[in-house]
């Protein structure tokens, strides 16, 4: 099992990323060649913990047999809404012919209302709430959970909603690169009061495989492009319909046009920290979001409930199809 | 009804705050003297909207009679957990002798799983999820809701949980000032890709009244102090138990000691944007958080469910007592 121990003290650089790279060539990792691709934590202090309480999941190493519960997980899908993540597990169960018509899929995190978690076979579905801090708490505990459960070769995909830029509503965007509000591909993490810059690279081959899957499905438009990740839904995304707005329609259009020039196809609120944390922990990661509206044409989400609901199913359908294809290929390979 | 129209384009300064101050002396506001203290939006574009869809509440001006539903609201309590905000409305209903033993308190936002909202008499209880982006979306839509409902003289209190610094677990902290991870009393809002700095002042007289209330209750320790608001629960709060940690126990202790020197009593993840947005909209605001552990002594939330649950009731008890006292005083004044 891989644990990349870091003792480098943070001095404003991303010591974790640098240490990660150094350790990749070290004996520690070479000795771990037996496991194909583990889920890595980078925290020497975890060894000192008798039990590890995953507080926001209401799970823990002292109270739950995590390897027995999660050891077979190969795909993790995450999304903001707990309802959507429950609907995804029902959908994937049917797709994989693993549904139990008698069973309700129980919420594994029923002891808390912070996140919801469902599992069927090798697929885990977890909600993360809205915004970077909310998904970051979930990812810290998810990465530790997968590590404690000795999971290997895990693919993680965020299935979400977003505002599109110059795209027909309902278009699905597979993220090439997550960029910040100044269109830079970086995530700023504050540690001990100092800002550390982290890389937001996602797995390009996974993105291409997802695009290929969508072509084969041929049910809706899917594109690959950059995704802007913001800290706010209203002023942070140049919306004109928040409680506060100190800029004009022209200011908004100018800003979104600049985003478009930087190849931003859509805007959401979680992709940058998702990309950064998955990269640090060695998870193969993708972001697949449907656009609910074209932000060049408006700000309000005023489409009917039915239309918005059908759009939200598209990332589920695409990712469901991808997982099915992967499992089929793996079974054929055996 | 007050609407402080701003046409000043954002150029890196906090134009809203500046405009707010100027407009306070202007005719526009003087003409509004009939309303004691309205809930202010600062967005000239809202006039152009036929209907205003409050998407994350699943409410809207075109679909709901907001003045009839919310016009009598005088107290809004917000907190991260939907379960806790339901339990608060049940508690306050009993405290105010307004409970209906036959009634379940319905979730007013039942059409969405993003936030939960409950109401009894003049008290509204709303969940906000975890982190600055999540509470900011809720506050934009709450401020618009209160504005559309023509509410006046509204007091808003965040009742939350936090990590304490050098305090006995279970101590309640009423926030004097919300500070960032460098202990500065400011909130940075990114607008059109530029950073605008906003003030995080809270209502000092309200904080003192809450402290006085706690003295009268005499059930648990309550202090007034600064609250540090971070973007992350693990690395952002110098925890040693996240998936990633590149610093030592000594680094952590040094950082928390500096926080203590800056009079930080507790750490949470929402107070700065809460303070900033409430100030801009003219809401009388306070933050009341219980400390679940002493961060100088540990990081993990490993106390029993019962102990943590009893701690979490303390802000509810304090704020319940405050609301009851205010309503009694108002009734006596009539």
Boltz contact constraints between the chains, C-beta under 6 A:
constraints:
  - contact:
      token1: [A, 6]
      token2: [B, 246]
      max_distance: 6.0
  - contact:
      token1: [A, 8]
      token2: [B, 246]
      max_distance: 6.0
  - contact:
      token1: [A, 9]
      token2: [B, 247]
      max_distance: 6.0
  - contact:
      token1: [A, 10]
      token2: [B, 246]
      max_distance: 6.0
  - contact:
      token1: [A, 10]
      token2: [B, 247]
      max_distance: 6.0
  - contact:
      token1: [A, 15]
      token2: [B, 246]
      max_distance: 6.0
  - contact:
      token1: [A, 16]
      token2: [B, 244]
      max_distance: 6.0
  - contact:
      token1: [A, 16]
      token2: [B, 246]
      max_distance: 6.0
  - contact:
      token1: [A, 41]
      token2: [B, 243]
      max_distance: 6.0
  - contact:
      token1: [A, 42]
      token2: [B, 244]
      max_distance: 6.0
  - contact:
      token1: [A, 43]
      token2: [B, 244]
      max_distance: 6.0
  - contact:
      token1: [A, 43]
      token2: [B, 245]
      max_distance: 6.0
  - contact:
      token1: [A, 45]
      token2: [B, 240]
      max_distance: 6.0
  - contact:
      token1: [A, 45]
      token2: [B, 245]
      max_distance: 6.0
  - contact:
      token1: [A, 53]
      token2: [B, 300]
      max_distance: 6.0
  - contact:
      token1: [A, 53]
      token2: [B, 302]
      max_distance: 6.0
  - contact:
      token1: [A, 55]
      token2: [B, 301]
      max_distance: 6.0
  - contact:
      token1: [A, 81]
      token2: [B, 113]
      max_distance: 6.0
  - contact:
      token1: [A, 82]
      token2: [B, 113]
      max_distance: 6.0
  - contact:
      token1: [A, 83]
      token2: [B, 113]
      max_distance: 6.0
  - contact:
      token1: [A, 113]
      token2: [B, 81]
      max_distance: 6.0
  - contact:
      token1: [A, 113]
      token2: [B, 82]
      max_distance: 6.0
  - contact:
      token1: [A, 113]
      token2: [B, 83]
      max_distance: 6.0
  - contact:
      token1: [A, 129]
      token2: [B, 129]
      max_distance: 6.0
  - contact:
      token1: [A, 129]
      token2: [B, 130]
      max_distance: 6.0
  - contact:
      token1: [A, 129]
      token2: [B, 134]
      max_distance: 6.0
  - contact:
      token1: [A, 130]
      token2: [B, 129]
      max_distance: 6.0
  - contact:
      token1: [A, 130]
      token2: [B, 134]
      max_distance: 6.0
  - contact:
      token1: [A, 131]
      token2: [B, 131]
      max_distance: 6.0
  - contact:
      token1: [A, 131]
      token2: [B, 133]
      max_distance: 6.0
  - contact:
      token1: [A, 131]
      token2: [B, 134]
      max_distance: 6.0
  - contact:
      token1: [A, 133]
      token2: [B, 131]
      max_distance: 6.0
  - contact:
      token1: [A, 133]
      token2: [B, 231]
      max_distance: 6.0
  - contact:
      token1: [A, 133]
      token2: [B, 232]
      max_distance: 6.0
  - contact:
      token1: [A, 133]
      token2: [B, 269]
      max_distance: 6.0
  - contact:
      token1: [A, 134]
      token2: [B, 129]
      max_distance: 6.0
  - contact:
      token1: [A, 134]
      token2: [B, 130]
      max_distance: 6.0
  - contact:
      token1: [A, 134]
      token2: [B, 131]
      max_distance: 6.0
  - contact:
      token1: [A, 134]
      token2: [B, 134]
      max_distance: 6.0
  - contact:
      token1: [A, 136]
      token2: [B, 232]
      max_distance: 6.0
  - contact:
      token1: [A, 137]
      token2: [B, 233]
      max_distance: 6.0
  - contact:
      token1: [A, 140]
      token2: [B, 234]
      max_distance: 6.0
  - contact:
      token1: [A, 140]
      token2: [B, 242]
      max_distance: 6.0
  - contact:
      token1: [A, 140]
      token2: [B, 243]
      max_distance: 6.0
  - contact:
      token1: [A, 143]
      token2: [B, 243]
      max_distance: 6.0
  - contact:
      token1: [A, 144]
      token2: [B, 243]
      max_distance: 6.0
  - contact:
      token1: [A, 181]
      token2: [B, 190]
      max_distance: 6.0
  - contact:
      token1: [A, 181]
      token2: [B, 193]
      max_distance: 6.0
  - contact:
      token1: [A, 182]
      token2: [B, 193]
      max_distance: 6.0
  - contact:
      token1: [A, 190]
      token2: [B, 181]
      max_distance: 6.0
  - contact:
      token1: [A, 190]
      token2: [B, 231]
      max_distance: 6.0
  - contact:
      token1: [A, 190]
      token2: [B, 236]
      max_distance: 6.0
  - contact:
      token1: [A, 191]
      token2: [B, 235]
      max_distance: 6.0
  - contact:
      token1: [A, 192]
      token2: [B, 238]
      max_distance: 6.0
  - contact:
      token1: [A, 192]
      token2: [B, 255]
      max_distance: 6.0
  - contact:
      token1: [A, 193]
      token2: [B, 181]
      max_distance: 6.0
  - contact:
      token1: [A, 193]
      token2: [B, 182]
      max_distance: 6.0
  - contact:
      token1: [A, 231]
      token2: [B, 133]
      max_distance: 6.0
  - contact:
      token1: [A, 231]
      token2: [B, 190]
      max_distance: 6.0
  - contact:
      token1: [A, 232]
      token2: [B, 133]
      max_distance: 6.0
  - contact:
      token1: [A, 232]
      token2: [B, 136]
      max_distance: 6.0
  - contact:
      token1: [A, 233]
      token2: [B, 137]
      max_distance: 6.0
  - contact:
      token1: [A, 234]
      token2: [B, 140]
      max_distance: 6.0
  - contact:
      token1: [A, 235]
      token2: [B, 191]
      max_distance: 6.0
  - contact:
      token1: [A, 236]
      token2: [B, 190]
      max_distance: 6.0
  - contact:
      token1: [A, 238]
      token2: [B, 192]
      max_distance: 6.0
  - contact:
      token1: [A, 240]
      token2: [B, 45]
      max_distance: 6.0
  - contact:
      token1: [A, 242]
      token2: [B, 140]
      max_distance: 6.0
  - contact:
      token1: [A, 243]
      token2: [B, 41]
      max_distance: 6.0
  - contact:
      token1: [A, 243]
      token2: [B, 140]
      max_distance: 6.0
  - contact:
      token1: [A, 243]
      token2: [B, 143]
      max_distance: 6.0
  - contact:
      token1: [A, 243]
      token2: [B, 144]
      max_distance: 6.0
  - contact:
      token1: [A, 244]
      token2: [B, 16]
      max_distance: 6.0
  - contact:
      token1: [A, 244]
      token2: [B, 42]
      max_distance: 6.0
  - contact:
      token1: [A, 244]
      token2: [B, 43]
      max_distance: 6.0
  - contact:
      token1: [A, 245]
      token2: [B, 43]
      max_distance: 6.0
  - contact:
      token1: [A, 245]
      token2: [B, 45]
      max_distance: 6.0
  - contact:
      token1: [A, 246]
      token2: [B, 6]
      max_distance: 6.0
  - contact:
      token1: [A, 246]
      token2: [B, 10]
      max_distance: 6.0
  - contact:
      token1: [A, 246]
      token2: [B, 15]
      max_distance: 6.0
  - contact:
      token1: [A, 246]
      token2: [B, 16]
      max_distance: 6.0
  - contact:
      token1: [A, 247]
      token2: [B, 9]
      max_distance: 6.0
  - contact:
      token1: [A, 247]
      token2: [B, 10]
      max_distance: 6.0
  - contact:
      token1: [A, 255]
      token2: [B, 192]
      max_distance: 6.0
  - contact:
      token1: [A, 269]
      token2: [B, 133]
      max_distance: 6.0
  - contact:
      token1: [A, 300]
      token2: [B, 53]
      max_distance: 6.0
  - contact:
      token1: [A, 301]
      token2: [B, 55]
      max_distance: 6.0
  - contact:
      token1: [A, 302]
      token2: [B, 53]
      max_distance: 6.0
